[in-house]
């Protein structure tokens, strides 16, 4: 009995690792389609713009050669553009397999 458990335990671990890696690879491969299904088409047009502004802010903040008087207005303008782009997007509607926790009845402890 112990030999069977000793043999089965590593096999189960290897099987679980193999399944999880296969599932992770499958999720990674389907990620762009999954995002496309859950986001508004406008999100795909605006998201690269937001990402570009965030990269520009990070570059300006990390550059020690730039003077604060020069980069502060650029950073403020980029942040304002990000807020404007973000405000133009509708909130994403995610399909959940389980109901939201707010829709459950409250639990009262005595």
Phi and psi restraints in degrees (value plus and minus 20) as a CYANA .aco file:
   2 UNK   PHI     -88.9   -48.9
   2 UNK   PSI     -55.5   -15.5
   3 UNK   PHI     -86.2   -46.2
   3 UNK   PSI     -58.0   -18.0
   4 UNK   PHI     -84.2   -44.2
   4 UNK   PSI     -64.4   -24.4
   5 UNK   PHI     -84.9   -44.9
   5 UNK   PSI     -58.9   -18.9
   6 UNK   PHI     -85.8   -45.8
   6 UNK   PSI     -50.9   -10.9
   7 UNK   PHI    -103.8   -63.8
   7 UNK   PSI     -60.3   -20.3
   8 UNK   PHI     -91.8   -51.8
   8 UNK   PSI     -53.7   -13.7
   9 UNK   PHI     -81.3   -41.3
   9 UNK   PSI     -70.3   -30.3
  10 UNK   PHI     -85.7   -45.7
  10 UNK   PSI     -53.2   -13.2
  11 UNK   PHI     -84.8   -44.8
  11 UNK   PSI     -62.2   -22.2
  12 UNK   PHI     -84.1   -44.1
  12 UNK   PSI     -60.1   -20.1
  13 UNK   PHI     -84.6   -44.6
  13 UNK   PSI     -66.6   -26.6
  14 UNK   PHI     -81.9   -41.9
  14 UNK   PSI     -60.0   -20.0
  15 UNK   PHI     -84.5   -44.5
  15 UNK   PSI     -63.8   -23.8
  16 UNK   PHI     -84.3   -44.3
  16 UNK   PSI     -61.5   -21.5
  17 UNK   PHI     -85.4   -45.4
  17 UNK   PSI     -61.7   -21.7
  18 UNK   PHI     -83.8   -43.8
  18 UNK   PSI     -61.9   -21.9
  19 UNK   PHI     -86.6   -46.6
  19 UNK   PSI     -63.4   -23.4
  20 UNK   PHI     -86.6   -46.6
  20 UNK   PSI     -57.4   -17.4
  21 UNK   PHI     -87.9   -47.9
  21 UNK   PSI     -58.0   -18.0
  22 UNK   PHI     -86.5   -46.5
  22 UNK   PSI     -60.8   -20.8
  23 UNK   PHI     -87.2   -47.2
  23 UNK   PSI     -58.2   -18.2
  24 UNK   PHI     -85.8   -45.8
  24 UNK   PSI     -60.9   -20.9
  25 UNK   PHI     -85.6   -45.6
  25 UNK   PSI     -57.3   -17.3
  26 UNK   PHI     -85.8   -45.8
  26 UNK   PSI     -61.9   -21.9
  27 UNK   PHI     -84.6   -44.6
  27 UNK   PSI     -62.5   -22.5
  28 UNK   PHI     -83.7   -43.7
  28 UNK   PSI     -57.8   -17.8
  29 UNK   PHI     -89.8   -49.8
  29 UNK   PSI     -51.1   -11.1
  30 UNK   PHI    -112.8   -72.8
  30 UNK   PSI     -19.5    20.5
  31 UNK   PHI     -77.8   -37.8
  31 UNK   PSI     -67.9   -27.9
  32 UNK   PHI     -81.5   -41.5
  32 UNK   PSI     -58.2   -18.2
  33 UNK   PHI     -87.4   -47.4
  33 UNK   PSI     -58.3   -18.3
  34 UNK   PHI     -83.5   -43.5
  34 UNK   PSI     -60.0   -20.0
  35 UNK   PHI     -87.3   -47.3
  35 UNK   PSI     -61.3   -21.3
  36 UNK   PHI     -81.9   -41.9
  36 UNK   PSI     -54.8   -14.8
  37 UNK   PHI     -91.4   -51.4
  37 UNK   PSI     -48.1    -8.1
  38 UNK   PHI    -122.0   -82.0
  38 UNK   PSI     -30.6     9.4
  39 UNK   PHI    -130.5   -90.5
  39 UNK   PSI     132.6   172.6
  40 UNK   PHI     -86.0   -46.0
  40 UNK   PSI     127.0   167.0
  41 UNK   PHI     -78.5   -38.5
  41 UNK   PSI     -49.1    -9.1
  42 UNK   PHI     -85.7   -45.7
  42 UNK   PSI     -47.9    -7.9
  43 UNK   PHI     -81.1   -41.1
  43 UNK   PSI     -58.2   -18.2
  44 UNK   PHI     -90.8   -50.8
  44 UNK   PSI     -43.3    -3.3
  45 UNK   PHI    -102.8   -62.8
  45 UNK   PSI     -54.6   -14.6
  46 UNK   PHI    -108.3   -68.3
  46 UNK   PSI     -52.3   -12.3
  47 UNK   PHI     -78.3   -38.3
  47 UNK   PSI     -64.5   -24.5
  48 UNK   PHI     -82.4   -42.4
  48 UNK   PSI     -52.3   -12.3
  49 UNK   PHI     -87.1   -47.1
  49 UNK   PSI     -62.3   -22.3
  50 UNK   PHI     -84.0   -44.0
  50 UNK   PSI     -64.1   -24.1
  51 UNK   PHI     -82.2   -42.2
  51 UNK   PSI     -60.3   -20.3
  52 UNK   PHI     -83.1   -43.1
  52 UNK   PSI     -63.0   -23.0
  53 UNK   PHI     -85.5   -45.5
  53 UNK   PSI     -58.3   -18.3
  54 UNK   PHI     -85.7   -45.7
  54 UNK   PSI     -59.1   -19.1
  55 UNK   PHI     -84.7   -44.7
  55 UNK   PSI     -59.6   -19.6
  56 UNK   PHI     -83.9   -43.9
  56 UNK   PSI     -62.1   -22.1
  57 UNK   PHI     -82.4   -42.4
  57 UNK   PSI     -65.4   -25.4
  58 UNK   PHI     -82.1   -42.1
  58 UNK   PSI     -59.9   -19.9
  59 UNK   PHI     -85.2   -45.2
  59 UNK   PSI     -64.6   -24.6
  60 UNK   PHI     -86.0   -46.0
  60 UNK   PSI     -59.6   -19.6
  61 UNK   PHI     -89.0   -49.0
  61 UNK   PSI     -49.5    -9.5
  62 UNK   PHI    -108.4   -68.4
  62 UNK   PSI     -32.3     7.7
  63 UNK   PHI    -102.0   -62.0
  63 UNK   PSI      92.5   132.5
  64 UNK   PHI     -97.9   -57.9
  64 UNK   PSI     -34.4     5.6
  65 UNK   PHI    -101.9   -61.9
  65 UNK   PSI     -38.5     1.5
  66 UNK   PHI    -101.3   -61.3
  66 UNK   PSI     122.2   162.2
  67 UNK   PHI    -101.4   -61.4
  67 UNK   PSI     121.5   161.5
  68 UNK   PHI     -79.7   -39.7
  68 UNK   PSI     -54.0   -14.0
  69 UNK   PHI     -86.0   -46.0
  69 UNK   PSI     -47.1    -7.1
  70 UNK   PHI    -104.6   -64.6
  70 UNK   PSI     -62.9   -22.9
  71 UNK   PHI    -105.8   -65.8
  71 UNK   PSI     -42.0    -2.0
  72 UNK   PHI     -80.8   -40.8
  72 UNK   PSI     -66.2   -26.2
  73 UNK   PHI     -85.9   -45.9
  73 UNK   PSI     -54.3   -14.3
  74 UNK   PHI     -85.7   -45.7
  74 UNK   PSI     -61.7   -21.7
  75 UNK   PHI     -86.4   -46.4
  75 UNK   PSI     -63.3   -23.3
  76 UNK   PHI     -82.2   -42.2
  76 UNK   PSI     -61.2   -21.2
  77 UNK   PHI     -85.5   -45.5
  77 UNK   PSI     -61.5   -21.5
  78 UNK   PHI     -85.7   -45.7
  78 UNK   PSI     -59.6   -19.6
  79 UNK   PHI     -86.1   -46.1
  79 UNK   PSI     -57.2   -17.2
  80 UNK   PHI     -85.6   -45.6
  80 UNK   PSI     -58.5   -18.5
  81 UNK   PHI     -85.5   -45.5
  81 UNK   PSI     -59.6   -19.6
  82 UNK   PHI     -82.0   -42.0
  82 UNK   PSI     -64.9   -24.9
  83 UNK   PHI     -82.9   -42.9
  83 UNK   PSI     -58.2   -18.2
  84 UNK   PHI     -87.1   -47.1
  84 UNK   PSI     -63.6   -23.6
  85 UNK   PHI     -83.3   -43.3
  85 UNK   PSI     -62.9   -22.9
  86 UNK   PHI     -85.7   -45.7
  86 UNK   PSI     -56.3   -16.3
  87 UNK   PHI     -89.9   -49.9
  87 UNK   PSI     -43.7    -3.7
  88 UNK   PHI     -98.2   -58.2
  88 UNK   PSI     -31.7     8.3
  89 UNK   PHI    -112.6   -72.6
  89 UNK   PSI     120.8   160.8
  90 UNK   PHI     -96.9   -56.9
  90 UNK   PSI     137.0   177.0
  91 UNK   PHI     -87.1   -47.1
  91 UNK   PSI     125.2   165.2
  92 UNK   PHI     -89.0   -49.0
  92 UNK   PSI     127.6   167.6
  93 UNK   PHI    -131.0   -91.0
  93 UNK   PSI      80.9   120.9
  94 UNK   PHI    -109.3   -69.3
  94 UNK   PSI     112.1   152.1
  95 UNK   PHI    -103.2   -63.2
  95 UNK   PSI      96.0   136.0
  96 UNK   PHI    -121.2   -81.2
  96 UNK   PSI     122.9   162.9
  97 UNK   PHI     -95.7   -55.7
  97 UNK   PSI     -46.2    -6.2
  98 UNK   PHI    -138.1   -98.1
  98 UNK   PSI     135.2   175.2
  99 UNK   PHI     -89.0   -49.0
  99 UNK   PSI     137.4   177.4
 100 UNK   PHI     -85.4   -45.4
 100 UNK   PSI     131.2   171.2
 101 UNK   PHI     -85.4   -45.4
 101 UNK   PSI     -44.5    -4.5
 102 UNK   PHI     -94.2   -54.2
 102 UNK   PSI     -38.1     1.9
 103 UNK   PHI    -107.2   -67.2
 103 UNK   PSI     -27.0    13.0
 104 UNK   PHI    -101.1   -61.1
 104 UNK   PSI     137.0   177.0
 105 UNK   PHI     -91.2   -51.2
 105 UNK   PSI     123.7   163.7
 106 UNK   PHI     -89.3   -49.3
 106 UNK   PSI     130.3   170.3
 107 UNK   PHI    -119.2   -79.2
 107 UNK   PSI     105.5   145.5
 108 UNK   PHI    -129.0   -89.0
 108 UNK   PSI     101.2   141.2
 109 UNK   PHI    -116.6   -76.6
 109 UNK   PSI     122.9   162.9
